[in-house]
Amino acid sequence: MTGQPSDPRTLNARVRLAARYCQGGHDRAALLELGERIIAEVHRVLGPERQDLLLVRAVSISSYPAGGRAEEALAVAERYPVPDDEE
């Protein structure tokens, strides 16, 4: 079934939405909330090595310090590690 949160196409669309939020100068709090929700879904459904996860994780983590929330960026990185983090 398409359109479900666990459908790879739906997750990919959500990743693109988060990237647009970041590029468009939208509300940073909304971006961070959306990004973390997407990170969790992609990590759970598609796994930690998925390019979609790497993109939204990088966008989200880089957005936290700009909002004065650097510690939260580290928490997200620790909660959703990717193979490069473990080397």
C-alpha positions as CSV (number, residue, x, y, z in Angstrom):
1,M,0.0,0.0,0.0
2,T,1.4,3.4,-0.9
3,G,1.1,6.5,1.2
4,Q,1.7,4.8,4.5
5,P,4.5,6.2,6.8
6,S,6.5,3.0,6.3
7,D,6.4,3.1,2.5
8,P,9.8,4.1,1.1
9,R,8.3,6.6,-1.3
10,T,6.4,8.3,1.5
11,L,9.6,8.5,3.6
12,N,11.5,9.8,0.6
13,A,8.9,12.6,0.1
14,R,9.2,13.5,3.8
15,V,13.0,13.7,3.6
16,R,12.6,16.1,0.6
17,L,10.1,18.1,2.6
18,A,12.5,18.5,5.5
19,A,15.3,19.6,3.1
20,R,12.9,22.2,1.6
21,Y,12.1,23.5,5.1
22,C,15.8,24.0,5.7
23,Q,16.4,25.7,2.4
24,G,13.4,27.9,2.6
25,G,14.1,29.5,5.9
26,H,11.0,28.1,7.5
27,D,10.4,27.9,11.2
28,R,13.4,26.2,12.7
29,A,11.4,24.5,15.5
30,A,9.1,23.0,12.9
31,L,12.1,21.8,10.9
32,L,13.7,20.1,13.9
33,E,10.4,18.4,14.9
34,L,9.8,17.2,11.4
35,G,13.4,16.1,11.0
36,E,13.6,14.1,14.1
37,R,10.3,12.4,13.3
38,I,11.5,11.5,9.8
39,I,14.9,10.3,11.2
40,A,13.1,7.9,13.5
41,E,10.9,6.6,10.7
42,V,13.6,6.1,8.2
43,H,16.0,4.6,10.7
44,R,13.3,2.1,11.9
45,V,11.9,1.2,8.4
46,L,14.9,1.5,6.0
47,G,17.9,1.2,8.3
48,P,20.8,3.3,9.3
49,E,22.7,3.2,6.0
50,R,20.0,4.6,3.9
51,Q,21.0,7.8,2.0
52,D,17.6,9.4,2.9
53,L,18.5,9.0,6.6
54,L,22.0,10.4,6.1
55,L,20.5,13.5,4.4
56,V,17.8,14.3,6.9
57,R,20.0,13.5,9.8
58,A,22.7,15.9,8.5
59,V,20.2,18.7,7.8
60,S,18.6,18.3,11.2
61,I,21.8,18.0,13.2
62,S,23.3,21.0,11.5
63,S,20.1,23.0,12.3
64,Y,20.2,22.5,16.1
65,P,23.3,24.6,16.8
66,A,21.9,27.5,14.8
67,G,19.0,27.5,17.1
68,G,21.2,27.5,20.2
69,R,20.5,23.8,20.8
70,A,23.9,22.1,20.2
71,E,23.4,19.6,23.0
72,E,20.3,18.3,21.3
73,A,22.2,17.8,18.1
74,L,24.6,15.5,19.9
75,A,21.7,13.6,21.4
76,V,20.1,13.0,18.0
77,A,23.5,11.8,16.6
78,E,23.8,9.4,19.5
79,R,20.2,8.2,19.3
80,Y,20.5,7.5,15.5
81,P,24.0,6.5,14.8
82,V,25.2,5.7,11.3
83,P,28.0,3.4,10.3
84,D,30.5,6.3,9.9
85,D,29.9,7.4,13.5
86,E,31.1,4.0,14.8
87,E,34.5,4.0,13.1
